[in-house]
């Protein structure tokens, strides 16, 4: 797949919340994940660690109230997507979050993601 095709599928599956399909079909097993500078969340160095990070995130949420993902913008082997989340973390008040996801694609798979929020 081209970077544009990966980005298009990413967007399509984000609209339906099909995260499992995103990870299994679009990510390399060696993909890395970096959080925004200063974040308390640890970076992940392969798909197994990315899954674990996602699991911990889900366990930290009391309720999801909504969210959006805009159509990705592609440049070369990279794409970005602006995303929002409306959620209540366990033990904290409801909050809204905005972030930019920055993704690198190689050989038809996402090999890295980094978030800025």
C-alpha positions as CSV (number, residue, x, y, z in Angstrom):
1,X,0.0,0.0,0.0
2,X,1.1,3.6,-0.6
3,X,1.2,6.1,2.3
4,X,-2.0,7.6,1.0
5,X,-3.8,4.2,1.0
6,X,-2.6,3.5,4.5
7,X,-3.8,7.0,5.6
8,X,-7.2,6.4,4.0
9,X,-7.7,3.1,5.7
10,X,-6.5,4.5,9.0
11,X,-9.1,7.3,8.7
12,X,-11.9,4.9,7.6
13,X,-11.3,2.5,10.5
14,X,-10.9,5.4,13.0
15,X,-14.4,6.5,12.1
16,X,-15.8,3.1,13.2
17,X,-13.4,2.7,16.2
18,X,-11.9,-0.5,14.7
19,X,-8.6,-0.1,16.5
20,X,-7.9,-3.8,16.3
21,X,-8.0,-3.7,12.5
22,X,-5.8,-0.6,12.4
23,X,-3.1,-2.4,14.5
24,X,-3.3,-5.8,12.8
25,X,-3.5,-4.5,9.2
26,X,-1.7,-1.2,9.1
27,X,1.1,-1.5,11.7
28,X,4.5,-3.1,11.4
29,X,5.3,-5.6,14.2
30,X,8.4,-3.4,14.9
31,X,6.4,-0.1,15.0
32,X,7.3,2.5,17.7
33,X,5.1,4.9,19.5
34,X,6.2,8.1,21.2
35,X,4.1,10.4,23.4
36,X,4.2,14.2,23.6
37,X,7.3,15.6,25.3
38,X,6.7,15.8,29.1
39,X,4.0,13.1,29.0
40,X,3.8,10.5,31.8
41,X,3.2,7.8,29.3
42,X,6.1,5.6,28.3
43,X,7.2,5.1,24.7
44,X,6.6,1.7,23.1
45,X,9.2,-0.1,21.0
46,X,7.1,-2.7,19.1
47,X,3.5,-3.6,18.4
48,X,3.2,-5.7,21.5
49,X,4.2,-2.7,23.7
50,X,1.8,-0.4,21.7
51,X,-1.0,-2.9,22.5
52,X,0.0,-2.8,26.2
53,X,0.0,1.0,26.2
54,X,-3.4,1.0,24.6
55,X,-4.7,-1.4,27.2
56,X,-3.4,0.8,30.1
57,X,-5.0,3.8,28.5
58,X,-8.3,2.1,28.3
59,X,-8.1,1.0,31.9
60,X,-7.4,4.6,33.0
61,X,-10.7,5.8,31.4
62,X,-13.9,5.9,33.3
63,X,-16.0,7.0,30.3
64,X,-15.6,8.0,26.7
65,X,-18.1,10.7,25.6
66,X,-16.9,11.2,22.1
67,X,-14.1,12.1,19.8
68,X,-13.1,13.0,16.2
69,X,-10.5,12.1,13.7
70,X,-9.9,14.4,10.7
71,X,-8.9,13.2,7.3
72,X,-5.1,12.7,7.2
73,X,-2.7,14.9,5.3
74,X,0.0,13.0,3.5
75,X,3.5,14.1,2.6
76,X,6.0,11.6,1.2
77,X,6.2,8.6,3.6
78,X,4.3,10.5,6.4
79,X,0.8,11.5,7.4
80,X,-0.7,13.5,10.2
81,X,-4.2,13.4,11.6
82,X,-5.8,15.9,14.0
83,X,-7.9,14.1,16.7
84,X,-10.0,15.1,19.6
85,X,-11.3,13.1,22.7
86,X,-14.0,13.9,25.2
87,X,-13.5,11.6,28.2
88,X,-13.5,11.2,31.9
89,X,-10.3,9.7,33.4
90,X,-10.8,7.6,36.5
91,X,-10.7,9.8,39.6
92,X,-10.6,13.0,37.6
93,X,-13.1,15.4,36.0
94,X,-14.3,15.1,32.4
95,X,-11.9,16.7,29.9
96,X,-11.4,17.4,26.3
97,X,-8.1,16.7,24.6
98,X,-6.7,17.7,21.2
99,X,-3.8,15.9,19.6
100,X,-1.9,15.6,16.4
101,X,-0.8,12.1,15.4
102,X,2.3,11.9,13.2
103,X,2.8,8.6,11.4
104,X,5.6,7.2,9.2
105,X,4.9,4.5,6.6
106,X,7.4,2.1,5.1
107,X,6.7,-0.9,2.8
108,X,3.0,-0.3,3.3
109,X,3.0,-0.4,7.1
110,X,3.0,2.2,9.8
111,X,6.5,2.0,11.4
112,X,6.2,4.9,13.9
113,X,3.7,7.1,15.5
114,X,4.2,10.2,17.6
115,X,1.6,12.3,19.4
116,X,1.6,16.0,20.2
117,X,-0.9,17.4,22.6
